[in-house]
């Protein structure tokens, strides 16, 4: 068994220990996870498609490097996958030993980012050791990822699993009924935690709101790059954060603060329509003193939301500012449940749905009340649009479709 030496070197292993890849009709996939919901959808897709796979779940637990490497070597050599698949790089060790192992076994790595990769990859070492393909749900990230040295970058949008998005209750929960609802995080606690992790200068803290608002109004997906380009007077303070983890934390703060400001602006436009807001307690703080809305604590993604969405006449969506061009999970989930969605415009939306027939969107928050007026008393219109969107999802946007696309890309790239 190979061991990690004091300098992090993984002991000798001959290339002859590798095995043929992509030599069968269907690949063998090793799925890595540490409690991220999407791996469940991908595992289920593999089962439906007849793709042999093995799930290696680290369960977010810390383990010493010898144990990690020992488990990986044992799993790789016994299962002999054609490639390893992870979501958001979870399951990959930040020290970079897994890429070294994959290189020695000549096993490609596929990492599908469904959150901003620039808020994730900065914490990882040895990113280019293994044969790697990055898949991003946001096409806007492709060029910047290539500039980071990744040669194989592909666009792979989110999707839906219609076998999971089904009602779980025989009777509706009456308190969930609403003329309009929003499900989402206020980002209040998240922004505070990122500031604590970044430990920025007082000057950066005081300028944070201004930078966040400007970042939200821009097309730039990378908060750090935006700050250095548009606020040169803050460059020295930003670079004084020094460690990549601290810079990444501040980038995330700017992104989440921008999202908070944008979401609050949007939510204020729906308060006249008796909304039900579902999320963290931060909403109580942000909407303190305002009348006409109801609060509900966070709901379970799998157990509750498939029953919740159909009970709202209008499911309202406002996307995180970590994605300037892509759509989020709710754009697929709500129609898949047979419910009507009003969402904000994103450039990549029109590549997925036909506006006006399958999806209704607003370009700016000022347009929100007018669209609510059009659809709040039009159940037939809402149903027609929701049904058309669901038909499109079943035909083109399930996780079975996404898995087939990913496998095809991996085969063409590494076979």
C-alpha positions as CSV (number, residue, x, y, z in Angstrom):
1,X,0.0,0.0,0.0
2,X,1.3,3.4,-0.9
3,X,1.8,5.9,2.0
4,X,2.0,9.6,2.3
5,X,5.5,10.8,3.3
6,X,6.2,13.8,5.4
7,X,6.4,16.1,2.3
8,X,3.1,14.8,1.0
9,X,4.5,12.5,-1.7
10,X,2.5,9.5,-2.5
11,X,4.8,6.5,-2.8
12,X,5.6,4.7,-6.1
13,X,2.9,3.2,-8.3
14,X,3.5,2.0,-11.8
15,X,1.3,3.2,-14.7
16,X,0.8,-0.5,-15.4
17,X,-1.6,-0.5,-12.5
18,X,-4.0,1.5,-14.6
19,X,-6.7,-0.2,-16.6
20,X,-8.5,0.4,-19.9
21,X,-10.9,3.3,-19.9
22,X,-14.2,3.7,-21.8
23,X,-13.8,0.3,-23.5
24,X,-17.5,-0.7,-22.9
25,X,-20.8,0.7,-24.0
26,X,-21.5,2.2,-20.6
27,X,-18.8,3.7,-18.3
28,X,-18.1,2.8,-14.7
29,X,-18.4,6.0,-12.6
30,X,-17.1,6.6,-9.1
31,X,-19.3,9.2,-7.4
32,X,-17.7,11.3,-4.7
33,X,-19.8,13.2,-2.2
34,X,-19.9,14.8,1.2
35,X,-23.6,15.4,1.7
36,X,-24.6,17.4,-1.3
37,X,-28.1,16.9,-2.6
38,X,-27.4,16.7,-6.3
39,X,-25.4,13.5,-6.0
40,X,-28.6,11.7,-5.1
41,X,-30.2,12.8,-8.4
42,X,-27.1,11.7,-10.3
43,X,-27.0,8.3,-8.6
44,X,-30.6,7.7,-9.4
45,X,-30.0,8.8,-13.0
46,X,-27.2,6.2,-13.3
47,X,-29.5,3.5,-12.0
48,X,-32.2,4.3,-14.5
49,X,-29.7,4.5,-17.3
50,X,-28.0,1.2,-16.4
51,X,-24.7,2.9,-15.7
52,X,-22.5,1.0,-13.3
53,X,-21.5,3.3,-10.5
54,X,-20.2,3.3,-6.9
55,X,-21.0,6.0,-4.3
56,X,-18.2,7.0,-2.0
57,X,-19.6,9.2,0.7
58,X,-17.2,11.0,3.1
59,X,-20.2,12.3,5.1
60,X,-18.4,15.7,5.7
61,X,-16.2,14.0,8.3
62,X,-12.5,14.9,8.7
63,X,-10.1,12.0,8.2
64,X,-6.3,11.8,8.3
65,X,-4.6,11.8,5.0
66,X,-3.3,8.3,5.3
67,X,-6.8,7.0,5.8
68,X,-8.1,9.1,2.9
69,X,-5.5,7.9,0.5
70,X,-5.8,4.3,1.7
71,X,-9.6,4.3,1.0
72,X,-9.1,5.9,-2.4
73,X,-6.5,3.5,-3.5
74,X,-8.6,0.5,-2.4
75,X,-11.7,1.8,-4.1
76,X,-10.0,2.8,-7.3
77,X,-8.1,-0.4,-7.7
78,X,-11.1,-2.6,-6.9
79,X,-13.8,-0.8,-8.7
80,X,-11.7,0.4,-11.6
81,X,-13.8,3.4,-12.7
82,X,-13.7,5.0,-16.1
83,X,-13.9,8.4,-14.4
84,X,-14.6,10.0,-11.0
85,X,-17.5,12.4,-10.7
86,X,-18.1,15.0,-8.0
87,X,-20.4,18.0,-7.6
88,X,-18.7,21.4,-6.6
89,X,-15.4,19.5,-6.1
90,X,-16.8,18.0,-2.9
91,X,-15.1,14.8,-1.9
92,X,-11.8,16.1,-3.3
93,X,-9.3,16.8,-0.6
94,X,-8.1,20.4,-0.5
95,X,-4.4,19.4,-0.1
96,X,-4.5,17.9,-3.6
97,X,-3.6,14.2,-3.0
98,X,-6.6,12.9,-4.9
99,X,-5.5,14.4,-8.2
100,X,-2.1,12.8,-7.7
101,X,-3.7,9.4,-7.2
102,X,-6.0,9.9,-10.2
103,X,-3.0,10.8,-12.3
104,X,-1.1,7.7,-11.2
105,X,-4.1,5.5,-12.1
106,X,-4.8,7.5,-15.3
107,X,-8.4,8.1,-14.1
108,X,-10.1,11.4,-15.3
109,X,-12.0,13.6,-12.9
110,X,-15.3,15.3,-13.8
111,X,-16.4,18.1,-11.5
112,X,-19.8,19.6,-12.1
113,X,-20.1,23.1,-10.6
114,X,-23.7,24.1,-9.7
115,X,-22.4,27.1,-7.6
116,X,-19.8,29.7,-8.6
117,X,-16.5,27.8,-9.1
118,X,-14.5,30.9,-8.4
119,X,-15.9,30.9,-4.8
120,X,-14.8,27.3,-4.4
121,X,-11.6,26.4,-6.3
122,X,-9.4,28.9,-4.6
123,X,-9.3,26.7,-1.5
124,X,-7.8,23.7,-3.4
125,X,-4.2,22.8,-4.3
126,X,-2.9,20.7,-7.1
127,X,-5.8,21.5,-9.4
128,X,-4.2,20.5,-12.7
129,X,-2.4,17.2,-11.8
130,X,-5.2,14.9,-12.9
131,X,-7.0,14.7,-16.3
132,X,-9.8,17.0,-15.5
133,X,-13.1,18.2,-17.1
134,X,-15.1,21.0,-15.5
135,X,-18.8,21.3,-16.1
136,X,-20.5,24.5,-15.1
137,X,-24.2,25.3,-14.8
138,X,-23.4,28.8,-15.8
139,X,-21.9,29.3,-19.3
140,X,-20.5,32.7,-18.2
141,X,-17.8,30.9,-16.2
142,X,-16.4,29.0,-19.1
143,X,-13.9,31.5,-20.4
144,X,-12.6,32.4,-16.9
145,X,-12.1,28.7,-16.0
146,X,-10.1,28.2,-19.2
147,X,-8.0,31.2,-18.2
148,X,-7.3,29.3,-14.9
149,X,-5.6,26.6,-17.0
150,X,-8.5,24.1,-17.4
151,X,-8.5,22.9,-21.0
152,X,-11.8,20.9,-20.8
153,X,-14.7,23.1,-19.8
154,X,-18.3,22.4,-20.7
155,X,-21.7,24.0,-20.1
156,X,-24.1,21.7,-18.3
157,X,-27.3,23.4,-16.9
158,X,-29.2,22.2,-13.9
159,X,-32.3,20.0,-14.4
160,X,-35.0,18.2,-12.6
161,X,-35.7,14.7,-11.3
162,X,-39.5,14.1,-11.9
163,X,-39.4,10.9,-10.0
164,X,-38.5,12.8,-6.8
165,X,-40.6,15.9,-7.4
166,X,-43.9,14.2,-6.6
167,X,-46.4,14.9,-3.7
168,X,-45.7,13.2,-0.4
169,X,-49.0,14.0,1.4
170,X,-52.5,12.7,0.8
171,X,-54.0,16.0,1.8
172,X,-52.7,19.6,1.2
173,X,-51.3,21.6,4.1
174,X,-53.7,24.5,4.2
175,X,-51.3,27.0,5.8
176,X,-49.1,26.6,2.8
177,X,-51.7,28.1,0.4
178,X,-50.8,31.5,-0.8
179,X,-51.5,33.9,-3.7
180,X,-47.7,34.3,-4.1
181,X,-44.8,32.7,-2.3
182,X,-41.0,32.9,-2.2
183,X,-38.7,30.2,-1.1
184,X,-35.1,31.2,-0.4
185,X,-32.4,32.4,2.0
186,X,-32.3,36.0,3.2
187,X,-28.4,35.7,3.1
188,X,-28.2,37.8,6.3
189,X,-26.4,35.2,8.4
190,X,-24.3,34.0,5.5
191,X,-22.9,37.5,4.9
192,X,-22.0,37.9,8.5
193,X,-20.2,34.6,8.6
194,X,-18.2,35.4,5.4
195,X,-17.0,38.7,6.9
196,X,-15.9,36.9,10.0
197,X,-13.9,34.4,7.9
198,X,-12.3,37.1,5.7
199,X,-11.3,39.4,8.6
200,X,-11.0,42.4,6.2
201,X,-9.8,45.9,7.0
202,X,-12.2,48.4,8.4
203,X,-12.0,50.2,5.1
204,X,-13.1,47.1,3.2
205,X,-16.0,46.6,5.6
206,X,-17.2,50.2,5.2
207,X,-17.0,50.0,1.4
208,X,-18.6,46.6,1.3
209,X,-22.2,47.8,0.7
210,X,-21.2,50.1,-2.1
211,X,-19.1,47.4,-3.8
212,X,-21.8,44.8,-3.4
213,X,-24.5,47.1,-5.0
214,X,-22.3,47.9,-7.9
215,X,-21.3,44.3,-8.4
216,X,-25.0,43.3,-8.5
217,X,-25.6,45.8,-11.3
218,X,-22.7,44.5,-13.4
219,X,-22.3,41.5,-15.7
220,X,-19.0,40.5,-14.0
221,X,-19.3,37.1,-12.3
222,X,-16.2,37.3,-10.2
223,X,-16.5,39.7,-7.2
224,X,-12.7,40.0,-6.5
225,X,-11.9,40.8,-10.1
226,X,-14.8,43.3,-10.1
227,X,-13.5,45.0,-7.0
228,X,-9.9,45.4,-8.3
229,X,-11.0,46.7,-11.6
230,X,-13.7,49.1,-10.5
231,X,-12.5,50.2,-7.0
232,X,-8.7,50.5,-7.5
233,X,-8.5,52.5,-4.2
234,X,-9.4,49.2,-2.4
235,X,-7.0,47.0,-4.2
236,X,-4.2,47.2,-1.6
237,X,-6.7,46.4,1.2
238,X,-8.1,43.4,-0.8
239,X,-4.7,42.0,-1.6
240,X,-3.6,42.5,2.1
241,X,-6.0,39.6,2.8
242,X,-3.1,37.6,1.5
243,X,-4.4,34.1,2.0
244,X,-6.6,32.8,-0.9
245,X,-9.1,31.4,1.6
246,X,-9.6,34.9,3.1
247,X,-9.9,36.5,-0.3
248,X,-12.4,33.9,-1.3
249,X,-14.4,34.6,1.9
250,X,-14.5,38.3,1.0
251,X,-15.5,37.5,-2.6
252,X,-18.3,35.4,-1.2
253,X,-19.3,38.2,1.2
254,X,-19.7,40.6,-1.7
255,X,-21.6,38.1,-3.7
256,X,-24.0,37.2,-0.9
257,X,-24.4,40.8,0.2
258,X,-25.3,41.7,-3.4
259,X,-27.8,38.9,-3.4
260,X,-29.3,40.1,-0.1
261,X,-29.8,43.6,-1.5
262,X,-31.3,42.4,-4.8
263,X,-33.6,39.9,-3.1
264,X,-34.9,42.4,-0.6
265,X,-35.6,44.9,-3.4
266,X,-37.6,42.2,-5.3
267,X,-39.5,41.0,-2.2
268,X,-40.6,44.5,-1.3
269,X,-42.4,44.6,-4.7
270,X,-44.6,41.6,-3.8
271,X,-45.6,42.7,-0.3
272,X,-48.9,44.2,-1.5
273,X,-50.0,40.7,-2.6
274,X,-49.9,38.9,0.8
275,X,-46.8,36.7,0.1
276,X,-45.7,33.7,2.1
277,X,-41.9,33.9,2.6
278,X,-40.2,30.6,3.4
279,X,-36.6,30.6,4.6
280,X,-34.3,31.5,7.4
281,X,-35.2,33.8,10.3
282,X,-33.2,36.6,8.6
283,X,-36.3,37.5,6.7
284,X,-37.9,38.6,10.0
285,X,-35.1,41.0,10.6
286,X,-35.0,42.4,7.0
287,X,-38.8,42.8,6.9
288,X,-39.2,44.0,10.5
289,X,-42.1,46.5,10.8
290,X,-43.6,45.7,7.4
291,X,-47.1,44.3,7.2
292,X,-49.0,42.0,4.8
293,X,-46.7,39.0,4.6
294,X,-46.4,35.7,6.4
295,X,-43.3,33.8,7.4
296,X,-42.7,30.1,7.4
297,X,-39.5,28.4,8.5
298,X,-37.4,26.5,6.0
299,X,-39.0,23.5,4.3
300,X,-37.4,20.1,3.3
301,X,-36.4,20.1,-0.3
302,X,-37.5,16.5,-0.9
303,X,-40.3,16.0,1.7
304,X,-42.0,19.4,1.5
305,X,-41.4,21.5,-1.6
306,X,-43.2,19.1,-4.1
307,X,-46.3,19.6,-2.0
308,X,-45.7,23.3,-1.4
309,X,-45.2,24.6,-4.9
310,X,-48.7,23.7,-6.3
311,X,-50.4,25.5,-3.4
312,X,-49.1,28.9,-4.5
313,X,-50.9,30.7,-7.4
314,X,-47.5,32.3,-8.2
315,X,-44.2,30.9,-7.2
316,X,-41.8,33.9,-7.2
317,X,-38.1,33.5,-7.9
318,X,-35.2,36.0,-7.7
319,X,-31.8,34.4,-8.5
320,X,-28.6,34.6,-6.5
321,X,-26.0,37.1,-7.8
322,X,-23.5,34.3,-8.0
323,X,-25.0,33.6,-11.4
324,X,-25.5,36.5,-13.7
325,X,-26.5,34.5,-16.7
326,X,-27.7,31.1,-15.5
327,X,-30.9,30.0,-14.0
328,X,-31.3,28.3,-10.6
329,X,-32.8,25.0,-9.5
330,X,-36.2,26.5,-8.8
331,X,-36.7,27.3,-12.5
332,X,-36.9,23.5,-13.2
333,X,-38.4,22.3,-9.9
334,X,-41.5,24.5,-9.8
335,X,-42.8,23.7,-13.3
336,X,-41.8,20.0,-12.8
337,X,-44.3,20.0,-9.9
338,X,-47.0,21.4,-12.2
339,X,-46.9,24.9,-10.6
340,X,-46.5,28.3,-12.1
341,X,-43.3,30.3,-11.8
342,X,-42.5,34.0,-12.1
343,X,-38.7,34.4,-12.3
344,X,-36.1,37.0,-13.2
345,X,-34.5,37.1,-16.6
346,X,-31.2,35.4,-17.1
347,X,-29.4,35.3,-20.5
348,X,-29.3,31.5,-20.6
349,X,-33.0,31.2,-19.9
350,X,-34.0,31.4,-23.5
351,X,-31.8,28.5,-24.4
352,X,-33.9,26.3,-22.0
353,X,-37.5,27.6,-22.3
354,X,-39.6,29.6,-24.7
355,X,-40.4,32.9,-23.1
356,X,-44.1,33.7,-22.9
357,X,-45.2,30.2,-23.6
358,X,-43.1,28.1,-21.2
359,X,-41.7,30.7,-18.8
360,X,-42.7,34.2,-17.6
361,X,-39.9,36.6,-16.4
362,X,-39.3,40.1,-15.3
363,X,-36.3,42.1,-16.5
364,X,-36.2,44.6,-13.6
365,X,-37.9,44.6,-10.2
366,X,-40.1,47.5,-11.4
367,X,-41.9,45.0,-13.7
368,X,-42.9,42.6,-10.9
369,X,-46.2,44.2,-9.8
370,X,-47.5,44.5,-13.3
371,X,-46.8,40.8,-14.1
372,X,-48.5,39.8,-10.8
373,X,-51.5,41.7,-11.8
374,X,-51.7,39.9,-15.1
375,X,-51.4,36.4,-13.7
376,X,-52.8,36.4,-10.2
377,X,-56.4,36.0,-11.4
378,X,-55.7,34.0,-14.5
379,X,-55.5,30.3,-13.4
380,X,-56.0,29.0,-17.0
381,X,-53.0,31.0,-18.2
382,X,-50.9,29.9,-15.3
383,X,-51.8,26.3,-15.9
384,X,-51.1,26.4,-19.6
385,X,-47.6,27.9,-19.1
386,X,-46.8,25.5,-16.2
387,X,-47.9,22.5,-18.3
388,X,-45.8,23.7,-21.3
389,X,-42.7,24.1,-19.1
390,X,-43.2,20.7,-17.5
391,X,-43.5,19.1,-21.0
392,X,-40.2,20.8,-22.0
393,X,-38.5,19.6,-18.8
394,X,-39.5,16.0,-19.3
395,X,-38.3,16.1,-22.9
396,X,-35.0,17.9,-22.5
397,X,-34.1,18.9,-18.9
398,X,-34.1,15.9,-16.6
399,X,-31.0,14.7,-14.8
400,X,-31.1,11.6,-17.0
401,X,-30.5,14.0,-19.9
402,X,-27.7,15.8,-18.0
403,X,-26.0,12.5,-17.1
404,X,-26.0,11.3,-20.7
405,X,-24.5,14.6,-21.8
406,X,-21.8,14.5,-19.2
407,X,-20.9,10.9,-20.0
408,X,-20.7,11.7,-23.7
409,X,-18.4,14.7,-23.0
410,X,-16.1,12.5,-20.9
411,X,-15.9,9.8,-23.5
412,X,-15.2,12.2,-26.3
413,X,-12.5,14.0,-24.3
414,X,-10.7,11.1,-22.6
415,X,-11.4,7.8,-24.4
